[in-house]
């Protein structure tokens, strides 16, 4: 994807940027977790900031390590 902030990515470029398949991108859109812009011809376009926000929202917090002690009775 072009580093220019004004350029919008195609669906294929967005999927590649996110590291997912086009099918997964479609599913994410159907779940309304990503809402692309539409061209007059109906093609989807994605702003890089939108993609970055999605990536940030899907990040998981590090799991806190808990020590477990097993006692035999």
ROTILUM-691473 format. One record per residue (C-alpha): residue number from 1; residue in one letter; chain; x, y, z. Coordinates in nm, 2 decimals. Example, Ala and Ser with C-alpha at 12.3 -4.5 7.8 and 13.67 -1.06 7.14 Angstrom:
ROTILUM-691473
+-----+------+------+--------+--------+--------+
! pos ! code ! unit !      u !      v !      w !
+-----+------+------+--------+--------+--------+
!   1 !    A !    A !   1.23 !  -0.45 !   0.78 !
!   2 !    S !    A !   1.37 !  -0.11 !   0.71 !
+-----+------+------+--------+--------+--------+
//
This chain:
ROTILUM-691473
+-----+------+------+--------+--------+--------+
! pos ! code ! unit !      u !      v !      w !
+-----+------+------+--------+--------+--------+
!   1 !    X !    A !   0.00 !   0.00 !   0.00 !
!   2 !    X !    A !   0.13 !   0.35 !  -0.09 !
!   3 !    X !    A !   0.25 !   0.55 !   0.21 !
!   4 !    X !    A !   0.06 !   0.86 !   0.09 !
!   5 !    X !    A !  -0.20 !   0.96 !   0.35 !
!   6 !    X !    A !  -0.44 !   1.08 !   0.08 !
!   7 !    X !    A !  -0.45 !   0.75 !  -0.12 !
!   8 !    X !    A !  -0.72 !   0.50 !  -0.05 !
!   9 !    X !    A !  -0.65 !   0.13 !  -0.06 !
!  10 !    X !    A !  -0.84 !  -0.12 !  -0.27 !
!  11 !    X !    A !  -1.00 !  -0.42 !  -0.10 !
!  12 !    X !    A !  -0.70 !  -0.64 !  -0.20 !
!  13 !    X !    A !  -0.45 !  -0.39 !  -0.07 !
!  14 !    X !    A !  -0.64 !  -0.36 !   0.26 !
!  15 !    X !    A !  -0.66 !  -0.73 !   0.30 !
!  16 !    X !    A !  -0.28 !  -0.76 !   0.24 !
!  17 !    X !    A !  -0.21 !  -0.47 !   0.48 !
!  18 !    X !    A !  -0.42 !  -0.64 !   0.75 !
!  19 !    X !    A !  -0.27 !  -0.98 !   0.68 !
!  20 !    X !    A !  -0.61 !  -1.14 !   0.61 !
!  21 !    X !    A !  -0.79 !  -1.29 !   0.31 !
!  22 !    X !    A !  -1.05 !  -1.10 !   0.10 !
!  23 !    X !    A !  -1.32 !  -1.34 !   0.25 !
!  24 !    X !    A !  -1.22 !  -1.24 !   0.60 !
!  25 !    X !    A !  -1.23 !  -0.87 !   0.50 !
!  26 !    X !    A !  -1.58 !  -0.92 !   0.37 !
!  27 !    X !    A !  -1.69 !  -1.09 !   0.69 !
!  28 !    X !    A !  -1.54 !  -0.81 !   0.90 !
!  29 !    X !    A !  -1.74 !  -0.56 !   0.69 !
!  30 !    X !    A !  -2.06 !  -0.76 !   0.73 !
!  31 !    X !    A !  -2.01 !  -0.75 !   1.10 !
!  32 !    X !    A !  -1.98 !  -0.36 !   1.07 !
!  33 !    X !    A !  -1.63 !  -0.36 !   1.22 !
!  34 !    X !    A !  -1.49 !  -0.19 !   0.91 !
!  35 !    X !    A !  -1.69 !   0.05 !   0.69 !
!  36 !    X !    A !  -1.52 !   0.12 !   0.36 !
!  37 !    X !    A !  -1.58 !   0.42 !   0.14 !
!  38 !    X !    A !  -1.76 !   0.33 !  -0.19 !
!  39 !    X !    A !  -1.67 !   0.47 !  -0.53 !
!  40 !    X !    A !  -1.95 !   0.57 !  -0.77 !
!  41 !    X !    A !  -1.90 !   0.23 !  -0.93 !
!  42 !    X !    A !  -1.95 !   0.05 !  -0.60 !
!  43 !    X !    A !  -1.58 !  -0.05 !  -0.54 !
!  44 !    X !    A !  -1.46 !  -0.05 !  -0.18 !
!  45 !    X !    A !  -1.18 !   0.19 !  -0.07 !
!  46 !    X !    A !  -1.01 !   0.20 !   0.27 !
!  47 !    X !    A !  -0.83 !   0.48 !   0.44 !
!  48 !    X !    A !  -0.51 !   0.38 !   0.61 !
!  49 !    X !    A !  -0.61 !   0.54 !   0.94 !
!  50 !    X !    A !  -0.93 !   0.33 !   0.94 !
!  51 !    X !    A !  -0.72 !   0.01 !   0.89 !
!  52 !    X !    A !  -0.48 !   0.11 !   1.17 !
!  53 !    X !    A !  -0.78 !   0.18 !   1.40 !
!  54 !    X !    A !  -0.92 !  -0.17 !   1.32 !
!  55 !    X !    A !  -0.58 !  -0.33 !   1.39 !
!  56 !    X !    A !  -0.55 !  -0.14 !   1.72 !
!  57 !    X !    A !  -0.90 !  -0.25 !   1.83 !
!  58 !    X !    A !  -0.82 !  -0.61 !   1.76 !
!  59 !    X !    A !  -0.50 !  -0.62 !   1.97 !
!  60 !    X !    A !  -0.52 !  -0.83 !   2.28 !
!  61 !    X !    A !  -0.38 !  -0.73 !   2.61 !
!  62 !    X !    A !  -0.09 !  -0.94 !   2.74 !
!  63 !    X !    A !  -0.21 !  -1.21 !   2.96 !
!  64 !    X !    A !  -0.10 !  -1.17 !   3.32 !
!  65 !    X !    A !   0.10 !  -1.47 !   3.44 !
!  66 !    X !    A !  -0.05 !  -1.64 !   3.74 !
!  67 !    X !    A !   0.14 !  -1.89 !   3.95 !
!  68 !    X !    A !  -0.06 !  -2.20 !   4.03 !
!  69 !    X !    A !   0.03 !  -2.41 !   4.33 !
!  70 !    X !    A !  -0.10 !  -2.77 !   4.35 !
!  71 !    X !    A !  -0.11 !  -2.93 !   4.68 !
!  72 !    X !    A !  -0.14 !  -3.30 !   4.73 !
!  73 !    X !    A !  -0.36 !  -3.41 !   5.02 !
+-----+------+------+--------+--------+--------+
//
